């Protein structure tokens, strides 16, 4: 029952939750951009030395996973709701 109340609490305050996620995302990107907080001298590739590289890499990876899953779904994995009625 506590979990249901916990979920309802956040569901009732959805805009606050979304804003909180944006704040956390902005803080993580800011921390990555500050040179004295993240040591980039030992980066494996030259791309890692750019600010926001890992944030952009993760975002693009998520977008590619979503697009690939939609493509697989439309290729035949997803069926109509009345598939078994025929």
N, C-alpha and C positions, 0 to 999 in steps of 0.2 A: 504494500500500500504506500510505503514511503516513496518508492520509485515512481508510482503513478502521480503522486502529488508533486514530485520533483519535475517530471516531464510537463505536467500541467502548468507549473509555475513558469517555466521557460516558454511554453507555448503561448501563454497569456502576455508575455513580454518579448515577443518575437523581434520587434524593431530594436529593442535594447540588446538582444543577443547578437543580431546582425551588426550593429554598430560596434559592439565589443569585439567581434571577430575582425572587423576592419581595423580597429585600434591595435589589436595584437599583430595583425599582418603588417601594419605600418611600422610598428616597433621592431619587428624582426628584420624588415628591409632596412630600416635605419641602422640597426646594429651591424648589419652586413656591410653597410656603406662606410661606417666609421673605421678608418684605418688603424686606430690604436686599440680597437676591441677585437678585431679579427685579423690574425696574422696571415698574410697572403704571400710571404716570401717563399714558402715551401710548396707552392701550388704545383700540381703535376703537369698542367697544360697552361698555355698562355691565356686561354679563354677564362680560366678561373681567376685571373687577376682583375678582371673587369668587375666593377660594382654590380650587384644584383644578378650576377650570372646564375647562381644556384636557384634564386627565386624564379627567374625566367625559365630556367631549365625544368624545374618542377612544374611550373604552370603549363608549359608546352607539353610536357609529358602527360599531365592530366587531360589536357584537351585532346591529345592523340588517342589516349585510352578511351575517352568518351566517344570520339568519332569512330574508332574501330569497333567498339561494341555496338553502336547504332548500325554500322554497316553489316556486321554479323547478324544482328537481329532482323534487318530487312532482307538478308540473303536467305532466310528460311527458318531461322531459329524461332522467331515469334510467329504465332498462328492466330487466326481470328478467334473470337470468343465462341463462335458457333461451329468450330472445327469438328467436334464430335457429333453434332446433330445430323450431319449428312449421311 
